């Protein structure tokens, strides 16, 4: 009975997820394209991550592993993050 209730709860929880939340879970572990923009709207730099991009706690910053260098990159500012 407990397993049935737990499974039902899990199904209801997943079914009630918003589209953005569902997309966020689907993107876990996938490469992302991270683009940094300048004040004038021009692209300053662009990276591809090896997997998911994480956000800094209590900050507007993001961090990820760069696929080209395999080094940690931390960015903040006008950033656009897209799943590849």
FENJO-V356964 format. One record per residue. N is the residue number from 0. RES is the residue in one letter. OMEGA is omega in radians with two decimals (none if undefined). NEAR is the number of other C-alpha atoms within 12 Angstrom. D_CENTER is the distance of its C-alpha to the mean C-alpha in Angstrom with 2 decimals. Layout:
# FENJO-V356964
n/res/omega/near/d_center
N/RES/OMEGA/NEAR/D_CENTER
N/RES/OMEGA/NEAR/D_CENTER
This chain:
# FENJO-V356964
n/res/omega/near/d_center
0/X/-3.14/7/36.34
1/X/-3.13/8/33.58
2/X/3.13/9/31.48
3/X/3.12/10/32.10
4/X/3.12/11/31.03
5/X/3.11/12/27.88
6/X/3.12/13/27.03
7/X/3.11/14/27.91
8/X/3.14/14/25.72
9/X/-3.14/14/22.69
10/X/3.13/13/23.46
11/X/3.14/12/23.99
12/X/-3.14/14/20.78
13/X/-3.12/16/18.73
14/X/-3.10/13/20.94
15/X/3.12/13/20.46
16/X/3.05/15/16.65
17/X/3.14/12/15.70
18/X/-3.11/12/14.39
19/X/3.12/11/11.07
20/X/3.11/15/10.77
21/X/3.12/15/11.92
22/X/3.12/15/9.58
23/X/3.12/20/6.56
24/X/-3.14/16/8.81
25/X/-3.08/14/9.83
26/X/-3.12/21/6.77
27/X/3.10/20/6.90
28/X/-3.14/18/8.78
29/X/3.07/22/8.81
30/X/3.11/24/9.26
31/X/2.99/28/7.54
32/X/-3.13/26/10.03
33/X/-3.11/36/9.90
34/X/3.09/26/13.05
35/X/-3.12/26/15.02
36/X/3.04/19/17.89
37/X/3.14/16/21.23
38/X/-3.12/11/23.25
39/X/3.12/9/25.06
40/X/3.11/14/22.05
41/X/3.09/13/22.47
42/X/3.10/16/19.80
43/X/-3.07/18/20.28
44/X/3.10/20/17.99
45/X/-3.14/24/15.45
46/X/2.92/34/13.65
47/X/3.14/31/12.16
48/X/3.06/33/10.12
49/X/-3.12/27/11.73
50/X/-3.07/25/8.75
51/X/3.05/28/5.29
52/X/-3.13/35/4.43
53/X/3.10/27/5.88
54/X/3.13/18/7.88
55/X/3.07/15/11.62
56/X/3.09/9/13.75
57/X/-3.09/7/16.22
58/X/3.05/13/15.03
59/X/-3.10/15/13.30
60/X/3.13/21/12.12
61/X/3.06/27/9.09
62/X/-3.06/28/9.75
63/X/3.04/32/9.39
64/X/3.14/27/12.27
65/X/-3.11/24/13.89
66/X/-3.10/22/15.12
67/X/-3.04/15/18.41
68/X/-3.05/13/19.46
69/X/3.07/14/17.55
70/X/3.08/15/17.52
71/X/3.07/20/15.16
72/X/3.07/26/14.10
73/X/-3.08/23/13.54
74/X/3.02/29/13.39
75/X/-3.13/23/14.21
76/X/3.13/20/15.86
77/X/-3.04/22/15.40
78/X/2.98/28/12.06
79/X/-3.14/25/10.55
80/X/-3.12/30/7.22
81/X/3.04/23/7.92
82/X/-3.12/24/7.69
83/X/none/19/10.99
